[in-house]
Amino acid sequence: MLFILILMTCAFVLAAAIHWVAAIVTLRSGTFFGVTVTGEFGLTPDARRILWHYRWSVVVTTLVCIATMWFVVPRLAGLAAPLTASGFVFLWCGVVFVIWFIENKKVRPFAKPQAAQGTTTRTASLTPRPQTPGGRLTFAGPMLIVVAMHFLLWTRQYTLPPETYRAALALLVMAYVASALFMWMGWLILFRTRHIYSSGSISEQENADKRFGYLLRLMFAYEFTAFMVALFLPAARIAPAGAAPWLTVSAIVMMALIMPAAVLILIRKRRRSPLGIPEQGNGNNIAAGCWKYGFIYYNPDDPSFVVGTRLGPYGCDFNFANKWSWVASFGLVGVPILIRLVWF
Amino acid sequence: MLPTISIDLNAPVPVYRQIVDAMRHLLVNGVLKPGDQVPTVRQLAIDLGVHFNTVAQAYRILADEGWLDLKRHRGAIVLDRLQPAAPGKKRQRQSLQRLRELIAQLQAEGIPASQIAGQLRELANTLTKGD
């Protein structure tokens, strides 16, 4: 249990650090907490105050969550302990969402006036885009690693106690599901989000950004798989038990190095990218009125399942007016819970 | 020039018809040449923000007219369409009737007759230059 608590504390700290930086990095130029504002708004004292409040609220929430988790979880026994520890993740996410809503509400009075419904004209390029994600077979890497580890485990199946085998297999299943989800999100960004710009260099930039969004997910998939394999090797007794802390620490250090590197690349790319929020009048812009709280997209007139995210050019958001978005959302939350409940 | 098409979701003309008309215009004027590949139904539907069936219907109409060769999952390829034989008297009467109906529709929308006449003259000049 101590190991899980340390791991979760690291995850909370990492998540808070990402939010500290991401509040600036992932925002498109021209938006602030999902609200369309003037380009200079980010430099005003009001913006700094709102940003400061958001960052510190997330930090305080994280500290309270960690402290409560360390106080409550060791006092619980049986299944209640891991379930409560997992519950803190959902609690943290919920509170951070609420903080975001509050900051979004504070920014709304500074919003740049624009039409709530957008325009009704749409323009599309008739030049076909590549049908493959690029990077050749690298997309299969995380899955192949998991399959190779599964093969190793299978060869030792009869030498391991059933509980150990089951626990090691659970780690591989989690790696497999997480990789599949990351790759699915990358594929959606690349092939299922609407292109705002239909021609010119800005359209090429948009293509490049979507490709980068895919590669970012691929990198996360590799990183998560490596982390789970580091936990799996000692759990399946493939690596000696003494190597377990070293492998875990190496995986965490690798994450801690890769994450800031990804953030630095994002900062550099964002400075170079001319893409901001498309101005009204560009036919394919998505109506500002369709974004609830600045990041939840709801547009019954749009048959799209996903659209490019409002917060940055490297992601996608579900259209919650489409029933499949609800199915996917419940799947994203439900599958990890199901694995946790069924397996442990 | 990179070919693009535009549609208006609020226009009285159905969206599939707008797509057919816009693509036919590009095909007739040689912007889309034989052998060119056009996007898959799904890609175009996503970019235009319309249902896949709407684009599929437009592609089917163009394929029936002999402009496109539809390939599953690979988009469509522009065909080298043979020039149809000159229309008979009946077909000529029909096309004239369609033009009259279109002019009546434009007049009903408030466009002055002189403006329509000027635009028709301009189009006629472009057509004869093309010959």
Contacts between the chains, C-beta under 8 A, distances in Angstrom:
chain1	res1	chain2	res2	distance
A	120	B	8	5.7
A	120	B	9	4.3
A	120	B	10	4.3
A	121	B	6	5.8
A	121	B	7	6.9
A	121	B	8	5.0
A	121	B	9	7.5
A	122	B	6	6.8
A	122	B	7	5.4
A	122	B	8	8.0
A	122	B	9	6.8
A	122	B	47	7.6
A	122	B	48	4.8
A	122	B	49	5.6
A	122	B	50	7.7
A	123	B	4	5.5
A	123	B	5	7.1
A	123	B	6	4.6
A	124	B	4	6.5
A	124	B	5	6.0
A	124	B	6	8.0
A	124	B	39	7.7
A	124	B	44	5.8
A	124	B	47	3.7
A	124	B	48	4.9
A	125	B	2	6.2
A	125	B	3	7.3
A	125	B	4	5.3
A	125	B	39	7.5
A	125	B	47	7.0
A	126	B	2	7.8
A	126	B	3	4.1
A	126	B	4	6.4
A	126	B	5	6.2
A	126	B	23	7.4
A	126	B	26	7.1
A	126	B	32	6.8
A	126	B	38	5.3
A	126	B	39	6.3
A	126	B	44	7.7
A	127	B	2	5.6
A	127	B	3	6.9
A	127	B	39	7.4
A	128	B	37	5.0
A	128	B	38	6.7
A	128	B	39	4.7
A	128	B	40	7.1
A	128	B	43	6.9
A	128	B	75	5.3
A	129	B	39	7.1
A	129	B	43	6.3
A	131	B	40	7.6
A	131	B	73	7.9
A	131	B	74	7.7
A	191	B	43	7.8
A	192	B	46	6.3
A	193	B	46	7.2
A	194	B	46	5.4
A	194	B	47	5.6
A	194	B	49	6.0
A	195	B	46	7.9
A	195	B	47	5.1
A	198	B	2	7.9
A	198	B	4	4.7
A	198	B	47	7.3
A	199	B	2	4.6
A	199	B	4	5.6
A	283	B	6	6.4
A	284	B	47	7.2
A	284	B	49	7.3
A	301	B	9	7.7
A	302	B	49	5.4
A	303	B	45	7.7
A	303	B	49	7.1
A	303	B	50	6.7
A	303	B	51	4.8
A	303	B	52	8.0
A	304	B	46	6.3
A	304	B	49	6.1
